[in-house]
């Protein structure tokens, strides 16, 4: 079992990266949220989930161990396969996903393409007791999550693509998690 790959990014696109380790290139499926951090020629460490099927050996890679744990929890839910789990983790950050599950916010999960009401409810019911969200972190991250979501919605309504907007907003909220919606939108507009 492969725990992680530590090597140079030889190739990357929004869904896949090739990590070269000691002359061997490993094709790794990645999330859209991790993709912007994977620069060609840069050394990266990806935490791996290995899926072995009859017809394929697939690797799923994540920049954070916590994201890999969430991926493994998601694929343990009936009806959620690796590609669906990767889609969820491409649409929601670790905090957003954990908070949605902890608070029973199925509408946030249903906003992910391909996730219906039944699947969203099943994810919440199955994982509510398994995720590690403390009440303090839920309270402190809620304004940031709301500000982020509101800012993203506003930028998309203004005509910017969702992916482009998410990339800029993630940088802004990483630098200052207490940003208000208005400040985030103003700063994002100068960067887009």
BALOBA-1460 file (C-alpha; in Angstrom, 3 decimals):
// residues 192
<rec num="1" residu="x" x="0.000" y="0.000" z="0.000"/>
<rec num="2" residu="x" x="1.316" y="3.442" z="-0.945"/>
<rec num="3" residu="x" x="0.969" y="6.019" z="1.848"/>
<rec num="4" residu="x" x="2.391" y="9.032" z="0.006"/>
<rec num="5" residu="x" x="4.464" y="10.074" z="-2.987"/>
<rec num="6" residu="x" x="7.168" y="12.676" z="-2.552"/>
<rec num="7" residu="x" x="8.480" y="13.781" z="-5.914"/>
<rec num="8" residu="x" x="8.539" y="16.308" z="-8.711"/>
<rec num="9" residu="x" x="5.390" y="17.280" z="-10.619"/>
<rec num="10" residu="x" x="6.233" y="16.176" z="-14.169"/>
<rec num="11" residu="x" x="2.809" y="16.876" z="-15.646"/>
<rec num="12" residu="x" x="-0.514" y="18.214" z="-14.382"/>
<rec num="13" residu="x" x="-4.007" y="19.130" z="-15.457"/>
<rec num="14" residu="x" x="-7.129" y="19.881" z="-13.380"/>
<rec num="15" residu="x" x="-7.916" y="16.199" z="-12.756"/>
<rec num="16" residu="x" x="-4.553" y="14.424" z="-12.888"/>
<rec num="17" residu="x" x="-0.881" y="14.884" z="-12.070"/>
<rec num="18" residu="x" x="2.188" y="12.806" z="-12.841"/>
<rec num="19" residu="x" x="4.554" y="12.682" z="-9.873"/>
<rec num="20" residu="x" x="8.064" y="11.511" z="-10.717"/>
<rec num="21" residu="x" x="9.763" y="9.621" z="-7.882"/>
<rec num="22" residu="x" x="13.235" y="8.185" z="-8.547"/>
<rec num="23" residu="x" x="12.697" y="7.980" z="-12.304"/>
<rec num="24" residu="x" x="9.191" y="6.492" z="-12.124"/>
<rec num="25" residu="x" x="6.163" y="8.610" z="-13.040"/>
<rec num="26" residu="x" x="2.989" y="7.891" z="-11.072"/>
<rec num="27" residu="x" x="-0.312" y="9.065" z="-12.553"/>
<rec num="28" residu="x" x="-2.390" y="10.427" z="-9.680"/>
<rec num="29" residu="x" x="-6.000" y="11.641" z="-9.748"/>
<rec num="30" residu="x" x="-6.247" y="14.991" z="-7.933"/>
<rec num="31" residu="x" x="-9.013" y="17.376" z="-6.859"/>
<rec num="32" residu="x" x="-9.684" y="20.730" z="-8.489"/>
<rec num="33" residu="x" x="-8.839" y="22.447" z="-5.202"/>
<rec num="34" residu="x" x="-5.368" y="20.848" z="-5.044"/>
<rec num="35" residu="x" x="-4.560" y="21.371" z="-8.733"/>
<rec num="36" residu="x" x="-3.546" y="25.080" z="-8.517"/>
<rec num="37" residu="x" x="-0.814" y="24.151" z="-5.985"/>
<rec num="38" residu="x" x="0.774" y="21.574" z="-8.304"/>
<rec num="39" residu="x" x="3.310" y="23.533" z="-10.354"/>
<rec num="40" residu="x" x="5.428" y="21.796" z="-12.982"/>
<rec num="41" residu="x" x="8.941" y="21.033" z="-11.773"/>
<rec num="42" residu="x" x="8.021" y="21.677" z="-8.132"/>
<rec num="43" residu="x" x="8.555" y="19.017" z="-5.488"/>
<rec num="44" residu="x" x="5.287" y="17.946" z="-3.819"/>
<rec num="45" residu="x" x="4.125" y="15.392" z="-1.308"/>
<rec num="46" residu="x" x="0.769" y="13.798" z="-2.084"/>
<rec num="47" residu="x" x="-1.035" y="11.518" z="0.366"/>
<rec num="48" residu="x" x="-2.289" y="8.570" z="-1.652"/>
<rec num="49" residu="x" x="-5.386" y="6.410" z="-1.634"/>
<rec num="50" residu="x" x="-4.837" y="3.348" z="-3.788"/>
<rec num="51" residu="x" x="-7.866" y="1.771" z="-5.487"/>
<rec num="52" residu="x" x="-7.205" y="-1.644" z="-6.994"/>
<rec num="53" residu="x" x="-9.852" y="-2.977" z="-9.346"/>
<rec num="54" residu="x" x="-9.937" y="-5.880" z="-11.752"/>
<rec num="55" residu="x" x="-9.255" y="-3.628" z="-14.714"/>
<rec num="56" residu="x" x="-7.164" y="-0.837" z="-13.176"/>
<rec num="57" residu="x" x="-4.884" y="0.305" z="-10.356"/>
<rec num="58" residu="x" x="-5.804" y="3.907" z="-9.584"/>
<rec num="59" residu="x" x="-4.092" y="6.423" z="-7.330"/>
<rec num="60" residu="x" x="-5.913" y="9.363" z="-5.745"/>
<rec num="61" residu="x" x="-3.640" y="12.035" z="-4.283"/>
<rec num="62" residu="x" x="-4.247" y="14.829" z="-1.781"/>
<rec num="63" residu="x" x="-2.014" y="17.610" z="-0.466"/>
<rec num="64" residu="x" x="-3.386" y="17.173" z="3.076"/>
<rec num="65" residu="x" x="-3.794" y="13.998" z="5.087"/>
<rec num="66" residu="x" x="-7.095" y="15.334" z="6.398"/>
<rec num="67" residu="x" x="-8.496" y="15.497" z="2.839"/>
<rec num="68" residu="x" x="-7.492" y="11.883" z="2.235"/>
<rec num="69" residu="x" x="-9.279" y="10.860" z="5.447"/>
<rec num="70" residu="x" x="-12.444" y="12.634" z="4.272"/>
<rec num="71" residu="x" x="-12.127" y="10.924" z="0.873"/>
<rec num="72" residu="x" x="-11.919" y="7.530" z="2.562"/>
<rec num="73" residu="x" x="-14.937" y="8.317" z="4.731"/>
<rec num="74" residu="x" x="-16.925" y="9.433" z="1.676"/>
<rec num="75" residu="x" x="-16.202" y="6.296" z="-0.365"/>
<rec num="76" residu="x" x="-17.379" y="4.252" z="2.619"/>
<rec num="77" residu="x" x="-20.881" y="5.690" z="2.143"/>
<rec num="78" residu="x" x="-23.179" y="3.521" z="0.033"/>
<rec num="79" residu="x" x="-23.605" y="5.035" z="-3.426"/>
<rec num="80" residu="x" x="-20.494" y="7.243" z="-3.242"/>
<rec num="81" residu="x" x="-17.609" y="6.022" z="-5.387"/>
<rec num="82" residu="x" x="-14.098" y="7.452" z="-5.734"/>
<rec num="83" residu="x" x="-15.012" y="9.811" z="-8.586"/>
<rec num="84" residu="x" x="-18.042" y="11.176" z="-6.726"/>
<rec num="85" residu="x" x="-15.946" y="11.646" z="-3.567"/>
<rec num="86" residu="x" x="-13.289" y="13.462" z="-5.603"/>
<rec num="87" residu="x" x="-15.995" y="15.681" z="-7.120"/>
<rec num="88" residu="x" x="-17.267" y="16.573" z="-3.636"/>
<rec num="89" residu="x" x="-13.724" y="17.390" z="-2.474"/>
<rec num="90" residu="x" x="-13.218" y="19.452" z="-5.643"/>
<rec num="91" residu="x" x="-16.274" y="21.555" z="-4.804"/>
<rec num="92" residu="x" x="-16.017" y="21.894" z="-1.016"/>
<rec num="93" residu="x" x="-12.987" y="22.542" z="1.174"/>
<rec num="94" residu="x" x="-12.309" y="20.207" z="4.109"/>
<rec num="95" residu="x" x="-13.865" y="22.689" z="6.547"/>
<rec num="96" residu="x" x="-16.914" y="23.301" z="4.368"/>
<rec num="97" residu="x" x="-17.570" y="19.570" z="4.000"/>
<rec num="98" residu="x" x="-17.116" y="18.822" z="7.690"/>
<rec num="99" residu="x" x="-19.313" y="21.756" z="8.699"/>
<rec num="100" residu="x" x="-22.023" y="20.762" z="6.200"/>
<rec num="101" residu="x" x="-22.067" y="17.234" z="7.608"/>
<rec num="102" residu="x" x="-21.924" y="18.332" z="11.259"/>
<rec num="103" residu="x" x="-24.720" y="20.872" z="10.833"/>
<rec num="104" residu="x" x="-26.844" y="18.605" z="8.595"/>
<rec num="105" residu="x" x="-26.695" y="21.125" z="5.732"/>
<rec num="106" residu="x" x="-27.760" y="18.859" z="2.868"/>
<rec num="107" residu="x" x="-28.331" y="21.817" z="0.514"/>
<rec num="108" residu="x" x="-24.586" y="22.508" z="0.476"/>
<rec num="109" residu="x" x="-23.933" y="18.887" z="-0.514"/>
<rec num="110" residu="x" x="-26.752" y="18.916" z="-3.114"/>
<rec num="111" residu="x" x="-25.073" y="21.940" z="-4.724"/>
<rec num="112" residu="x" x="-22.295" y="19.570" z="-5.865"/>
<rec num="113" residu="x" x="-23.004" y="18.309" z="-9.392"/>
<rec num="114" residu="x" x="-24.292" y="14.728" z="-9.328"/>
<rec num="115" residu="x" x="-25.273" y="14.687" z="-5.640"/>
<rec num="116" residu="x" x="-28.996" y="14.254" z="-5.103"/>
<rec num="117" residu="x" x="-31.062" y="14.647" z="-1.964"/>
<rec num="118" residu="x" x="-30.895" y="10.973" z="-0.946"/>
<rec num="119" residu="x" x="-27.125" y="10.774" z="-1.356"/>
<rec num="120" residu="x" x="-26.619" y="14.045" z="0.553"/>
<rec num="121" residu="x" x="-28.776" y="12.757" z="3.430"/>
<rec num="122" residu="x" x="-26.949" y="9.396" z="3.431"/>
<rec num="123" residu="x" x="-23.569" y="11.173" z="3.649"/>
<rec num="124" residu="x" x="-24.779" y="13.258" z="6.599"/>
<rec num="125" residu="x" x="-26.322" y="10.308" z="8.458"/>
<rec num="126" residu="x" x="-23.365" y="7.971" z="7.863"/>
<rec num="127" residu="x" x="-20.580" y="10.460" z="8.609"/>
<rec num="128" residu="x" x="-21.996" y="12.818" z="11.245"/>
<rec num="129" residu="x" x="-20.501" y="10.759" z="14.103"/>
<rec num="130" residu="x" x="-17.233" y="10.026" z="12.279"/>
<rec num="131" residu="x" x="-15.948" y="13.499" z="11.456"/>
<rec num="132" residu="x" x="-13.822" y="15.437" z="13.922"/>
<rec num="133" residu="x" x="-15.459" y="18.834" z="14.152"/>
<rec num="134" residu="x" x="-15.438" y="20.567" z="17.486"/>
<rec num="135" residu="x" x="-18.136" y="23.066" z="18.363"/>
<rec num="136" residu="x" x="-15.514" y="25.828" z="18.599"/>
<rec num="137" residu="x" x="-14.215" y="25.218" z="15.089"/>
<rec num="138" residu="x" x="-17.755" y="25.024" z="13.742"/>
<rec num="139" residu="x" x="-18.647" y="28.386" z="15.271"/>
<rec num="140" residu="x" x="-15.403" y="30.122" z="14.296"/>
<rec num="141" residu="x" x="-15.419" y="28.881" z="10.709"/>
<rec num="142" residu="x" x="-19.075" y="29.518" z="9.949"/>
<rec num="143" residu="x" x="-18.680" y="33.247" z="9.159"/>
<rec num="144" residu="x" x="-15.743" y="32.477" z="6.876"/>
<rec num="145" residu="x" x="-17.728" y="29.742" z="5.120"/>
<rec num="146" residu="x" x="-20.733" y="32.033" z="4.675"/>
<rec num="147" residu="x" x="-18.525" y="34.918" z="3.506"/>
<rec num="148" residu="x" x="-16.712" y="32.626" z="1.091"/>
<rec num="149" residu="x" x="-19.940" y="31.159" z="-0.316"/>
<rec num="150" residu="x" x="-21.595" y="34.574" z="-0.656"/>
<rec num="151" residu="x" x="-18.484" y="36.015" z="-2.325"/>
<rec num="152" residu="x" x="-18.274" y="33.093" z="-4.737"/>
<rec num="153" residu="x" x="-21.957" y="33.427" z="-5.662"/>
<rec num="154" residu="x" x="-21.569" y="37.157" z="-6.263"/>
<rec num="155" residu="x" x="-18.506" y="36.712" z="-8.500"/>
<rec num="156" residu="x" x="-20.210" y="34.004" z="-10.548"/>
<rec num="157" residu="x" x="-23.275" y="36.252" z="-10.976"/>
<rec num="158" residu="x" x="-20.929" y="38.999" z="-12.184"/>
<rec num="159" residu="x" x="-19.789" y="36.683" z="-14.986"/>
<rec num="160" residu="x" x="-16.551" y="35.173" z="-13.671"/>
<rec num="161" residu="x" x="-16.119" y="31.401" z="-13.852"/>
<rec num="162" residu="x" x="-16.593" y="29.418" z="-10.671"/>
<rec num="163" residu="x" x="-13.127" y="27.831" z="-10.893"/>
<rec num="164" residu="x" x="-11.388" y="31.169" z="-11.470"/>
<rec num="165" residu="x" x="-13.328" y="32.764" z="-8.599"/>
<rec num="166" residu="x" x="-12.610" y="29.884" z="-6.197"/>
<rec num="167" residu="x" x="-8.878" y="30.110" z="-6.902"/>
<rec num="168" residu="x" x="-8.765" y="33.820" z="-6.072"/>
<rec num="169" residu="x" x="-11.062" y="33.546" z="-3.033"/>
<rec num="170" residu="x" x="-9.057" y="30.665" z="-1.563"/>
<rec num="171" residu="x" x="-5.922" y="32.824" z="-1.660"/>
<rec num="172" residu="x" x="-7.745" y="35.728" z="-0.033"/>
<rec num="173" residu="x" x="-9.357" y="33.653" z="2.745"/>
<rec num="174" residu="x" x="-6.103" y="31.778" z="3.391"/>
<rec num="175" residu="x" x="-4.392" y="35.126" z="3.985"/>
<rec num="176" residu="x" x="-7.257" y="36.528" z="6.103"/>
<rec num="177" residu="x" x="-9.940" y="34.051" z="7.268"/>
<rec num="178" residu="x" x="-11.963" y="36.879" z="8.879"/>
<rec num="179" residu="x" x="-12.704" y="38.683" z="5.585"/>
<rec num="180" residu="x" x="-16.225" y="40.000" z="5.192"/>
<rec num="181" residu="x" x="-18.138" y="39.292" z="2.000"/>
<rec num="182" residu="x" x="-17.823" y="42.895" z="0.812"/>
<rec num="183" residu="x" x="-14.046" y="43.071" z="1.346"/>
<rec num="184" residu="x" x="-13.534" y="39.678" z="-0.273"/>
<rec num="185" residu="x" x="-15.473" y="40.717" z="-3.383"/>
<rec num="186" residu="x" x="-13.620" y="44.027" z="-3.684"/>
<rec num="187" residu="x" x="-10.209" y="42.359" z="-3.335"/>
<rec num="188" residu="x" x="-11.167" y="39.536" z="-5.696"/>
<rec num="189" residu="x" x="-12.271" y="42.001" z="-8.389"/>
<rec num="190" residu="x" x="-8.810" y="43.575" z="-8.385"/>
<rec num="191" residu="x" x="-7.226" y="40.120" z="-8.868"/>
<rec num="192" residu="x" x="-9.541" y="38.809" z="-11.602"/>
